[in-house]
């Protein structure tokens, strides 16, 4: 199967990109908003850097994100405060 592909000529990268873009359809358009709901609060840096910097204090701000699609759909994202 691959030998036939190369025998007939491999399509160039521009052709591949164009066909993928056509198959995917138009690109979605989004507006992204950040809403700050807390901070700056000063905490030990180790809380943010996952256990290094217990001797240093640093500012922490809290945000929630809103992603609004061109079609009006809105998704709210809270990234939380844990690595999992």
MARNU-624229 format. One record per residue (C-alpha): residue in one letter; residue number from 1; x, y, z. Coordinates in steps of 0.25 Angstrom, whole numbers, plus 5000, padded with zeros to 4 digits. Example, Ala and Ser with C-alpha at 12.3 -4.5 7.8 and 13.67 -1.06 7.14 Angstrom:
2
<site res="a" n="1" east="5049" north="4982" up="5031"/>
<site res="s" n="2" east="5055" north="4996" up="5029"/>
This chain:
84
<site res="x" n="1" east="5000" north="5000" up="5000"/>
<site res="x" n="2" east="5011" north="5010" up="5004"/>
<site res="x" n="3" east="5019" north="5006" up="4991"/>
<site res="x" n="4" east="5007" north="5010" up="4982"/>
<site res="x" n="5" east="5006" north="5023" up="4990"/>
<site res="x" n="6" east="5020" north="5027" up="4987"/>
<site res="x" n="7" east="5020" north="5022" up="4973"/>
<site res="x" n="8" east="5008" north="5031" up="4970"/>
<site res="x" n="9" east="5015" north="5043" up="4976"/>
<site res="x" n="10" east="5015" north="5048" up="4990"/>
<site res="x" n="11" east="5005" north="5060" up="4992"/>
<site res="x" n="12" east="5013" north="5072" up="4997"/>
<site res="x" n="13" east="5011" north="5078" up="5011"/>
<site res="x" n="14" east="5002" north="5090" up="5006"/>
<site res="x" n="15" east="4992" north="5080" up="5000"/>
<site res="x" n="16" east="4991" north="5072" up="5012"/>
<site res="x" n="17" east="4989" north="5084" up="5021"/>
<site res="x" n="18" east="4978" north="5089" up="5012"/>
<site res="x" n="19" east="4971" north="5076" up="5011"/>
<site res="x" n="20" east="4971" north="5075" up="5027"/>
<site res="x" n="21" east="4966" north="5089" up="5028"/>
<site res="x" n="22" east="4955" north="5087" up="5019"/>
<site res="x" n="23" east="4951" north="5074" up="5026"/>
<site res="x" n="24" east="4951" north="5081" up="5039"/>
<site res="x" n="25" east="4942" north="5092" up="5035"/>
<site res="x" n="26" east="4943" north="5107" up="5039"/>
<site res="x" n="27" east="4952" north="5111" up="5051"/>
<site res="x" n="28" east="4944" north="5114" up="5063"/>
<site res="x" n="29" east="4945" north="5128" up="5069"/>
<site res="x" n="30" east="4945" north="5130" up="5084"/>
<site res="x" n="31" east="4946" north="5141" up="5093"/>
<site res="x" n="32" east="4953" north="5138" up="5106"/>
<site res="x" n="33" east="4951" north="5146" up="5119"/>
<site res="x" n="34" east="4958" north="5145" up="5133"/>
<site res="x" n="35" east="4950" north="5148" up="5145"/>
<site res="x" n="36" east="4958" north="5151" up="5158"/>
<site res="x" n="37" east="4950" north="5147" up="5170"/>
<site res="x" n="38" east="4961" north="5148" up="5181"/>
<site res="x" n="39" east="4975" north="5153" up="5184"/>
<site res="x" n="40" east="4985" north="5157" up="5185"/>
<site res="x" n="41" east="4986" north="5148" up="5197"/>
<site res="x" n="42" east="5000" north="5145" up="5203"/>
<site res="x" n="43" east="5003" north="5131" up="5205"/>
<site res="x" n="44" east="5015" north="5122" up="5206"/>
<site res="x" n="45" east="5021" north="5121" up="5192"/>
<site res="x" n="46" east="5022" north="5106" up="5195"/>
<site res="x" n="47" east="5007" north="5105" up="5193"/>
<site res="x" n="48" east="5008" north="5109" up="5178"/>
<site res="x" n="49" east="5022" north="5103" up="5175"/>
<site res="x" n="50" east="5017" north="5089" up="5181"/>
<site res="x" n="51" east="5026" north="5088" up="5193"/>
<site res="x" n="52" east="5038" north="5097" up="5191"/>
<site res="x" n="53" east="5040" north="5111" up="5197"/>
<site res="x" n="54" east="5033" north="5109" up="5211"/>
<site res="x" n="55" east="5042" north="5121" up="5216"/>
<site res="x" n="56" east="5037" north="5131" up="5205"/>
<site res="x" n="57" east="5023" north="5138" up="5205"/>
<site res="x" n="58" east="5017" north="5142" up="5191"/>
<site res="x" n="59" east="5004" north="5147" up="5185"/>
<site res="x" n="60" east="4993" north="5138" up="5181"/>
<site res="x" n="61" east="4981" north="5143" up="5172"/>
<site res="x" n="62" east="4969" north="5134" up="5169"/>
<site res="x" n="63" east="4962" north="5134" up="5155"/>
<site res="x" n="64" east="4951" north="5128" up="5148"/>
<site res="x" n="65" east="4951" north="5127" up="5133"/>
<site res="x" n="66" east="4940" north="5129" up="5123"/>
<site res="x" n="67" east="4941" north="5124" up="5109"/>
<site res="x" n="68" east="4930" north="5130" up="5099"/>
<site res="x" n="69" east="4929" north="5123" up="5086"/>
<site res="x" n="70" east="4924" north="5131" up="5073"/>
<site res="x" n="71" east="4911" north="5123" up="5074"/>
<site res="x" n="72" east="4908" north="5128" up="5088"/>
<site res="x" n="73" east="4912" north="5116" up="5095"/>
<site res="x" n="74" east="4919" north="5119" up="5108"/>
<site res="x" n="75" east="4928" north="5110" up="5116"/>
<site res="x" n="76" east="4933" north="5114" up="5130"/>
<site res="x" n="77" east="4946" north="5108" up="5135"/>
<site res="x" n="78" east="4952" north="5108" up="5149"/>
<site res="x" n="79" east="4966" north="5102" up="5148"/>
<site res="x" n="80" east="4966" north="5099" up="5163"/>
<site res="x" n="81" east="4978" north="5099" up="5172"/>
<site res="x" n="82" east="4983" north="5085" up="5171"/>
<site res="x" n="83" east="4992" north="5078" up="5161"/>
<site res="x" n="84" east="4982" north="5067" up="5158"/>
